Amino acid sequence: MYRIILILGLLGALYFLIRRALRKLKGREKPDGILPGANQMIQDPVCLVFVPKGAAITEDIGGQTYYFCSKACAHKFQQKLAG
């Protein structure tokens, strides 16, 4: 009887160790749910400040993607291209 309880306890511990290891492996690919490259700093073409790529406002203009620090800068850029 004690052998069965010991074996079940060891199997349970092994299950949790494997589960933790798999979660750590997944975490290497996408830490904290952030996409790879999201921490890359990019420069706003209007006000020239650097913002993390994951937090930037993106606009596709003329088939090219531009990154901005705010909607106001994106609007100014579009006005500048139009006029």
C-alpha positions as YAML, in Angstrom:
chain: A
units: angstrom
residues:
- id: 1
  name: MET
  ca: [0.00, 0.00, 0.00]
- id: 2
  name: TYR
  ca: [2.82, 2.39, 0.90]
- id: 3
  name: ARG
  ca: [4.56, 1.62, -2.38]
- id: 4
  name: ILE
  ca: [1.51, 2.71, -4.37]
- id: 5
  name: ILE
  ca: [1.25, 5.98, -2.42]
- id: 6
  name: LEU
  ca: [4.99, 6.62, -2.88]
- id: 7
  name: ILE
  ca: [4.81, 5.92, -6.61]
- id: 8
  name: LEU
  ca: [1.77, 8.20, -7.05]
- id: 9
  name: GLY
  ca: [3.55, 10.97, -5.12]
- id: 10
  name: LEU
  ca: [6.67, 10.66, -7.28]
- id: 11
  name: LEU
  ca: [4.59, 10.66, -10.48]
- id: 12
  name: GLY
  ca: [2.79, 13.80, -9.31]
- id: 13
  name: ALA
  ca: [6.07, 15.56, -8.54]
- id: 14
  name: LEU
  ca: [7.49, 14.52, -11.92]
- id: 15
  name: TYR
  ca: [4.39, 15.90, -13.66]
- id: 16
  name: PHE
  ca: [4.78, 19.32, -12.01]
- id: 17
  name: LEU
  ca: [8.52, 19.45, -12.76]
- id: 18
  name: ILE
  ca: [7.96, 18.69, -16.43]
- id: 19
  name: ARG
  ca: [5.12, 21.23, -16.64]
- id: 20
  name: ARG
  ca: [7.34, 23.94, -15.11]
- id: 21
  name: ALA
  ca: [10.18, 23.12, -17.52]
- id: 22
  name: LEU
  ca: [7.85, 23.38, -20.52]
- id: 23
  name: ARG
  ca: [6.54, 26.75, -19.34]
- id: 24
  name: LYS
  ca: [10.10, 28.06, -19.03]
- id: 25
  name: LEU
  ca: [10.91, 26.89, -22.56]
- id: 26
  name: LYS
  ca: [7.85, 28.69, -23.90]
- id: 27
  name: GLY
  ca: [8.90, 31.79, -21.97]
- id: 28
  name: ARG
  ca: [12.20, 31.99, -23.85]
- id: 29
  name: GLU
  ca: [10.41, 32.44, -27.15]
- id: 30
  name: LYS
  ca: [7.99, 35.13, -25.96]
- id: 31
  name: PRO
  ca: [8.86, 36.56, -22.54]
- id: 32
  name: ASP
  ca: [5.81, 37.89, -20.69]
- id: 33
  name: GLY
  ca: [3.65, 37.55, -23.78]
- id: 34
  name: ILE
  ca: [5.60, 40.22, -25.68]
- id: 35
  name: LEU
  ca: [6.37, 39.53, -29.29]
- id: 36
  name: PRO
  ca: [10.01, 39.16, -30.28]
- id: 37
  name: GLY
  ca: [11.46, 42.51, -31.30]
- id: 38
  name: ALA
  ca: [8.78, 44.45, -29.43]
- id: 39
  name: ASN
  ca: [11.42, 46.09, -27.23]
- id: 40
  name: GLN
  ca: [13.37, 47.34, -30.24]
- id: 41
  name: MET
  ca: [13.53, 51.14, -30.18]
- id: 42
  name: ILE
  ca: [12.38, 52.96, -33.30]
- id: 43
  name: GLN
  ca: [12.39, 56.67, -34.09]
- id: 44
  name: ASP
  ca: [9.27, 58.71, -34.77]
- id: 45
  name: PRO
  ca: [9.80, 60.53, -38.13]
- id: 46
  name: VAL
  ca: [7.95, 63.66, -36.93]
- id: 47
  name: CYS
  ca: [9.20, 64.53, -33.45]
- id: 48
  name: LEU
  ca: [12.30, 62.27, -33.61]
- id: 49
  name: VAL
  ca: [11.74, 60.59, -30.22]
- id: 50
  name: PHE
  ca: [12.52, 56.90, -29.75]
- id: 51
  name: VAL
  ca: [9.70, 54.59, -28.69]
- id: 52
  name: PRO
  ca: [9.54, 50.80, -28.16]
- id: 53
  name: LYS
  ca: [8.29, 49.16, -31.34]
- id: 54
  name: GLY
  ca: [5.64, 47.22, -29.39]
- id: 55
  name: ALA
  ca: [4.14, 50.43, -27.97]
- id: 56
  name: ALA
  ca: [4.34, 52.56, -31.12]
- id: 57
  name: ILE
  ca: [1.38, 53.70, -33.23]
- id: 58
  name: THR
  ca: [1.68, 52.08, -36.68]
- id: 59
  name: GLU
  ca: [0.36, 53.48, -39.93]
- id: 60
  name: ASP
  ca: [0.63, 51.93, -43.39]
- id: 61
  name: ILE
  ca: [1.17, 54.77, -45.84]
- id: 62
  name: GLY
  ca: [1.96, 54.13, -49.48]
- id: 63
  name: GLY
  ca: [2.72, 50.46, -48.85]
- id: 64
  name: GLN
  ca: [5.27, 51.26, -46.13]
- id: 65
  name: THR
  ca: [4.80, 50.92, -42.37]
- id: 66
  name: TYR
  ca: [5.67, 53.94, -40.24]
- id: 67
  name: TYR
  ca: [5.91, 54.02, -36.45]
- id: 68
  name: PHE
  ca: [4.86, 57.02, -34.36]
- id: 69
  name: CYS
  ca: [4.89, 57.98, -30.69]
- id: 70
  name: SER
  ca: [1.30, 59.26, -30.83]
- id: 71
  name: LYS
  ca: [-1.76, 59.66, -33.06]
- id: 72
  name: ALA
  ca: [-1.00, 63.39, -33.30]
- id: 73
  name: CYS
  ca: [2.41, 62.70, -34.87]
- id: 74
  name: ALA
  ca: [0.85, 60.20, -37.28]
- id: 75
  name: HIS
  ca: [-1.74, 62.81, -38.30]
- id: 76
  name: LYS
  ca: [0.95, 65.50, -38.81]
- id: 77
  name: PHE
  ca: [2.97, 63.09, -40.96]
- id: 78
  name: GLN
  ca: [-0.01, 62.29, -43.16]
- id: 79
  name: GLN
  ca: [-0.79, 65.99, -43.58]
- id: 80
  name: LYS
  ca: [2.83, 66.68, -44.51]
- id: 81
  name: LEU
  ca: [2.75, 63.96, -47.19]
- id: 82
  name: ALA
  ca: [-0.58, 65.18, -48.58]
- id: 83
  name: GLY
  ca: [0.38, 68.83, -48.77]
...
